[in-house]
Amino acid sequence: MDSLFEFGETRIAEPESVKPSLQSALVALGYAFGHAEENLTARPPTSFEYDTLELEPGEWVVQVLRAGYSSEDTPVHVLETICAATRHIFPIGQVSGYDEF
């Protein structure tokens, strides 16, 4: 089966799929997390981003594109985040009862 479609019939494809964590969901599918790469770009916002994020005139956005790979270097997760460049905090906490984020 093509790995791009492998998650279609699993909990990864469902809302709230990564409870308690993305890592545990991937392990349940037989993958061990290996590493992630992030590409960060600062740029002027599109009109949609300007309106949605309620930006001030001249305020830029930061686009973060993260790709996660298994320990066998298989792509297993992609996440794109776009936020105001001057006022965003990424809260990161450990899942209660789990030694993972």
C-alpha positions in Angstrom: 0.0 0.0 0.0 1.3 3.5 -0.8 2.4 5.2 2.4 0.6 8.4 1.4 -2.8 6.6 1.8 -1.9 4.3 4.7 -3.5 6.5 7.3 -6.9 6.7 5.6 -8.7 4.0 7.6 -6.9 4.7 11.0 -7.5 7.1 13.9 -5.0 9.5 12.4 -7.7 10.4 9.8 -10.3 11.2 12.4 -10.9 14.4 14.4 -9.1 14.4 17.8 -6.9 11.6 16.3 -3.7 12.5 18.1 -5.0 12.0 21.6 -3.2 11.6 23.9 -0.4 12.5 21.4 0.7 12.3 17.8 3.6 10.2 18.9 1.3 7.5 20.5 -0.9 7.5 17.4 2.1 6.9 15.1 3.4 4.1 17.4 0.0 2.5 17.2 0.4 2.4 13.5 3.9 0.8 13.7 6.1 3.9 13.3 8.7 5.2 15.7 9.3 8.9 15.5 12.8 9.7 14.1 13.1 13.5 13.5 11.4 16.6 12.2 12.4 19.4 10.0 10.9 22.9 10.1 11.1 25.5 7.4 10.4 29.0 8.7 9.5 31.9 6.4 8.7 35.5 7.4 6.7 37.3 4.8 3.9 39.9 4.2 0.5 38.4 4.8 -2.1 37.5 2.1 -5.3 39.5 2.4 -7.0 36.4 3.9 -4.3 36.1 6.5 -4.4 39.8 7.2 -8.2 39.7 7.9 -8.2 36.4 9.7 -5.3 37.2 12.0 -6.5 40.8 12.6 -3.1 42.1 11.8 -2.0 45.7 12.1 -1.0 47.6 8.9 2.6 46.5 7.9 2.6 43.5 10.3 4.2 40.4 8.8 3.4 36.7 9.3 5.6 33.7 10.0 4.9 30.5 8.2 6.2 27.4 9.8 6.1 24.1 7.8 7.1 21.1 9.8 7.6 17.6 8.4 8.0 14.7 10.7 9.7 11.5 9.8 9.8 8.0 11.2 13.0 6.4 12.4 13.2 4.8 9.0 12.9 8.2 7.3 9.3 7.8 6.2 7.3 11.0 6.2 4.6 10.6 8.8 3.3 14.1 9.6 3.1 17.5 8.0 1.9 20.6 9.8 1.7 24.2 8.5 1.3 27.1 11.0 0.8 30.7 10.0 0.8 33.3 12.7 1.5 37.0 13.4 5.2 37.5 13.4 5.2 39.9 16.3 2.8 38.3 18.8 2.6 34.6 18.8 3.6 32.0 21.4 3.7 28.3 20.8 2.7 26.7 24.1 4.3 23.2 24.4 3.4 20.9 27.3 4.0 17.3 28.1 1.0 15.0 27.9 0.0 13.9 31.4 1.2 10.4 32.1 3.3 10.2 28.9 7.0 10.8 28.3 6.3 12.6 25.0 5.0 15.8 23.6 
